[in-house]
Amino acid sequence: MNHPDYDFQIITRHLYDIDAFQILDALRDKYKSYNEKTPHDSRSMEFLDVEEEVLMEFLTEQGIDASFHQKRRNYIIPSNSNLFNSYLGYKILTIDLYKIERLLSYQSTLFLGNYYASKGNFTGLVEYLVYNFVKARLLPFEHERLEKIVNWLERNTTFEPYAEKSISSAPQGTTPIPKFRVKDGFVSILYEKFKYYFAEEERPLLFDLLDKGEINGQICFHGNANQLAELFKRLRYNIRIEVKTLKDLTEWIIKHFRISTSSQDVQDLKFVTINQVLRKADKEAKKGKRILEEIVPFIVEGQRKQDPPN
């Protein structure tokens, strides 16, 4: 049963996410503290109000409820957005100095590509755009942040995204690949984002399911059936999972998941409901209701690699 008006109140945020409102708030705190300590060298904070106005306009243009996200102070900038580059720079300016390199490694794996850099050129984006952005906005005695960027670049200049392995390339006689499999290198990333839709005690089972493709029993997704199915539909046409047919995917979903609606009732999933979402665009979760778009982008029907459905 679908509940299109189901509204998530939880904030799903990883330490290394580019959460725009969180970053703006961190910048305000940073400049306020600096100005209080060094009134002779105070820095204007008006640009932060301008940045927030631009962000609100961007969200509105995308058909996203800007006021809702502004109130919650939570919106994760997807890496295929042209706002991503500057907010990555702002994140580097606000995150713990000693976690900058881990931030860059995490984002390099998720990077989808945008107008300024192709999907495989995250290091170029960092070296030629983000580095200069950060350098122009450093406070005195913050140059160690640039050193952290350069250290990361020196180690990762030839960094390549995870290598995808084809099912057909598996040598004969090896252990068969399960009916459902998350692509190599993506299990941990998907788990870190997806786990917030499950009770804490069920998260180990979620990891096992994503890692091994099978578990005994079911886990409860806190959301709507069409949100769950549409996520796995995106995972499939973005080539993040391997599953032979939509029928196989439907059976796998209803075998391993139940849903908890807004009324907290736990319900079994129906084959026809999940199958329709996977096969019909008009049954998909709509913009603003889709989950995890920051790591699994939505692609319009007709441009998807797995079209037509099978």
N, C-alpha and C positions, 0 to 999 in steps of 0.2 A: 504494500500500500504506500503510495507516494504522499508526501506532505510538502507541497511547494512553498508553503509559508514558513517552514521550519527555519528557525533563526539560531545560528550558533552563537553562544555567549562566551565560549572559551576563546582565548587568544593563542593561536598556534604559532610559536616563534622559536626558532633555533638561535643559539648564541651568535651564530655567524650569518644569520639572515640580514638582508638589507631592508629593514623595517623603517619606512620613511618617517613616520611620526615619532617613533622612538628615537631615531637619529636626530631629528630636529630638536626634540626635548633635551637630548644629551648635549647638543651644541649650545643650547640656551644656558644650561647649567654650567657648561665649561666657560663660556664667555662671561657670565655673571660672576663666577668665582674669580676669574682672572682680573676683571675690572675692579672688584672689591680689593684685591691684593695690590694692584698696580694702577691706581687712579691716574697717575701721570702718563700712562700709556694705554688708556682705556680703548676698547674696540667697539665700534658701532654694532648693534644687534638688529638693526632694521632689515638687513638682508634676509634674516630668518623669516620675518613676516612675509616678505616677497616670495621666498621659496615655498612657504606654505600655501600662499595664494596660487602659485603656479601648479603646485601639486593638486590642489582642489579643482582647478580648471581641467587638469589632465584627467582626473578621475571622472568628472562630470562628462567630459567628451567621450570617455570610454563606456558610458552608460552605467557607471558604478555609483552607488550611493555615497557621495563624498562626505556628507555630514555624519553619516553613521560611522565611517572609519575615522573621521576627525574626532568624534566623541570618544571612541574606544582607544584612540591614539595607536592605531595598528593598521598598517597596509604594507605588505611586502612587495617591493618593486621587482617585477620579473626582469630577468637579464636581457630579454629581447626588447625592452623598452629603452628609449633614448635617455630617460631620466636615470637609468641604472648607473651610468658612468660617474656622474657627479655625486650620487648618494653613496656609491662605493668609496669615493674619495672622502666624503664626510664621515663614513663609518671608520675609515682608517684614522681619521683625526680624533675620534672619540673612544675607540675601543682600547682596552688594555694594550699597552705598547708591546708586551711580550706575546700577544696573541695575533698580531698583525699577519704573520706568516701563515698561521693556521687558517685565518680568515681567507687569505688569498688562495690557499690550496683548496679549501672547501668550495669557494665560488668558481674556481677554475673548472671543477668537475661538473658544476651545474650550468655553466655558461652556455646560453642558447644562440648567441650571436645577435648583433643589432646593426644599425646603420653605420656605426663607427668601426666595427670589427666583426669578422666572420666567426662562426662557431668555434673553429679550431685555433683562433688567434687571440686567446685571452691574454697571453703574455704580452703581445703587441699592444693591446688596449691598456694594460697596466703601465708598460714602459713609456708609451708615447702620449697618453692622455691622462691617466689617473695620477701618475708620478708628478707631472707638472701641476695638476690641479691641487694636489696636496702641498707641494712645495710653495705655491703661491699663497697658501692660507695657514702656514705654520705660525704658531706663537713662538716667541724667543725660547731658545733652549729645547726645541722640539725636533731637532734635526735627526735624532735617533730613529724617528718614524721613517724618514727617507732611507736610512741604512737598512731597516727591516725590509722595505720594499725591494731594494737592490739585492740584498741577500737572497730573497726569494727568487728574484729574476735570474740570478746567477745559477741557481740550482735547477730552474725550471724553464729555461729558454727553449729547450727542445721537448717540453712536456706535451704529451699527446693524450687525448681523451681515452677513456677505457676502451680496450679492444673488444669488439663484438665477435663472438664465435658463432658460426653457422651450425645449425643442427646437422646439416648434410656433411660437415667436415669432421664429425666425430668418427674416430676409427672404429671399424667393425670389431665386435667382441667386447666393447667397453660397456659400462653400466648405462642402461637406457636413460635418456633424458625424460623427466616426468612430463605429464600432460601439460602442466603449467610451469613456467620458469621465468624468474626475473633475470634480465640480462646481467652479465658479469659487471661488477663494479657499481651496480645501482641499488643493491639490496639495502645497504646501510643508509643511503640517502633517502630512499623511499620510506624506510622504517622511521627515521628521525622525524619526518614530516607527518606521516600517517598515524603515528602512535597516539596522538592527542585525541583521536576520535574513538578511543577504546579505553575501558577502565584499566587502571594501572596493573591490576592483577592479571589481566589478559594480554598485556603487551609482550611478555616472553613467547606466548603462543603465536602472536602476530609475527614476531621476528622469525620463528621457526617456519611458519607458513610461507613467508616471503623467501626465506633462504632455501627451504627444501621442497616447497611446492605442495606439501601435504601435512596435515596434522590430524590427530584423532579428536573428533568433536567439532564444535563451532565456537566462534567468537562474535561478540555483539558490537556492531558498528552503530555509533550514536549519530544518526542522521537519517536521510531518506534513501529509499531503494534506488531512485534514479540518480542520486548523487554518487552512490557507491558504484553502480553499473557504469555510469558515464566516465568515472575516473578510470576504470579498467579498460573501457573503450579507448580513451585517450592513450593509456599506457600501450595498448596494442598498436594503434596507428602511428604512434611515435617510436615504435620498435624498441620499447623498453621492456616488453615481456615477450615470451615465445609461447604461443598456444595455437594449435593448428586451425581450429574452426571456431566460429561464434557459438555454435552449439556446445562445444567443449568448454568454452569460457563460461557460458551460462550455467552449465552443470557444476563447474568448479566453484563458482560464486555461491550458488544456493547450497552447495554441500558444506561450505566452510563458514558462511556468515549468516547471522541473524541481524535484525535492526532494532534499535530502540528509538521510538518516535518521540515527538515533543511532549507527549503525555506520559513518557517513561514506560509505556507498554512494550514488552519484547515480542517481536513478531517473526515468524518464518518468512522467507522470501519465496515468491512464486515464480515458477519458470517463465510463464508468459510475460510477467512484468519485466524481468531482467532481459529476456530475449528481445522484447520490443525496444527497450532503450538501446541495446547493442545494434539493432538493425534499422531503427528509424530515427532520423534527426529530430523530428518534432516531439519525441519522447525524452530527449536528453535534458539534463539539468541546464537551465538557462544562465546567461551571463549574470554574475553576482551570486549565483548559487553553486557554481562549480567549485570544487575544492582542489587545492594543490596545483593550481595553474602556474605557479612560479617555478615548478620543476617539471611539469608535464603540460606543455602549452596546448591550447585549443586550436584546432585547424578546421577551417570551414569545409563542409562536405564537398566532395569532388576533388579536393587537393590532398586527401589523405592517402598514405602509402598502402593502406590495407583495403581501400575501396576497389570494387564494390564488396559489400559484406558477403561472407560465405558461411 
